[in-house]
Amino acid sequence: MHLAIRDVSKTYTNGVRALRSVNLDIPRGMYGLLGPNGAGKSTLMRTIATLQEPDTGSITLGDQERVVRPLAMPRGRVSHRVRVAAALPPR
C-alpha cells in the first residue's frame, strides 16, 4: 500500500511552522522518520494518523484519501506509537 503526502503544511496558533509544503511518496514497507528536534516529525505522524488537521495539502493511503478528522485524544500518558496504531486502518 502506497502513502502519498502532497503539499502538507501546518502552522500552530502560536506561530510555529511545523510543516511547510511536505511532499513524500512512501511505498509499502517499514521506514524510520529521522530528524533533529523541532523538525516536524511528530506533527507529520499526528497528521498522517488524523490526530490533527493540516492547514493545507492531502494524504492518500492506497486509493483512499485520509479523512482529516482529529480523533479525541486519550487522557493520561499514552505512547505516540499506540495512538498512531489505533488511527491507522488494518492491513
C-alpha positions in Angstrom: 0.0 0.0 0.0 1.4 3.4 -1.0 1.3 6.5 1.2 1.3 9.8 -0.7 1.7 13.1 1.1 1.1 16.2 -1.1 1.8 19.8 -0.1 1.0 19.3 3.6 1.6 22.3 5.8 0.9 23.0 9.5 1.4 26.2 11.5 0.3 26.2 15.1 -1.7 29.1 16.7 1.5 30.3 18.4 3.1 30.9 15.0 5.4 27.9 14.9 5.5 26.5 11.4 5.9 22.8 11.9 5.5 21.6 8.3 6.0 23.5 5.1 4.8 22.0 1.8 5.8 18.4 2.7 5.7 16.0 -0.3 6.5 12.3 0.2 5.8 9.1 -1.7 6.3 6.1 0.6 5.8 2.6 -0.9 4.8 -0.4 1.2 7.5 -1.4 3.7 9.0 -0.4 7.1 10.6 3.0 7.4 12.0 5.3 10.1 11.5 9.0 10.3 14.6 10.8 11.4 15.4 14.4 12.0 16.6 16.9 14.6 14.4 18.3 17.4 11.7 20.6 16.1 11.9 19.2 12.5 8.2 18.3 12.5 8.4 14.5 12.8 5.7 14.2 15.5 3.5 16.8 13.7 3.8 14.8 10.5 2.9 11.5 12.2 -0.1 13.0 14.1 -1.3 14.5 10.8 -0.9 11.1 8.9 -2.8 9.4 11.8 -5.6 12.0 11.5 -5.0 13.2 15.1 -4.7 16.7 13.8 -5.6 18.6 10.6 -3.1 20.1 8.3 -3.6 23.7 7.2 -3.1 22.6 3.5 -2.4 19.5 1.5 -3.7 15.9 1.3 -2.7 12.5 2.5 -3.6 9.4 0.5 -3.2 5.8 1.7 -3.6 3.4 -1.3 -6.5 4.7 -3.2 -8.2 6.3 -0.2 -7.7 9.9 0.8 -7.4 10.0 4.6 -10.4 11.7 6.2 -8.8 14.5 8.1 -10.9 14.5 11.3 -8.9 14.7 14.5 -9.6 11.9 17.0 -10.3 12.6 20.6 -7.0 12.4 22.4 -7.0 9.9 25.2 -6.4 11.2 28.7 -3.3 10.4 30.6 0.1 9.3 29.3 -0.3 7.2 26.1 2.6 6.5 23.9 2.7 8.1 20.4 3.1 4.6 18.9 -0.2 3.4 20.4 -2.2 6.5 19.2 -0.8 6.1 15.7 -1.6 2.4 15.5 -5.1 3.0 16.7 -5.8 5.5 14.0 -4.4 3.6 11.0 -6.6 1.1 9.1 -5.7 -2.7 9.4 -3.7 -4.2 6.6 
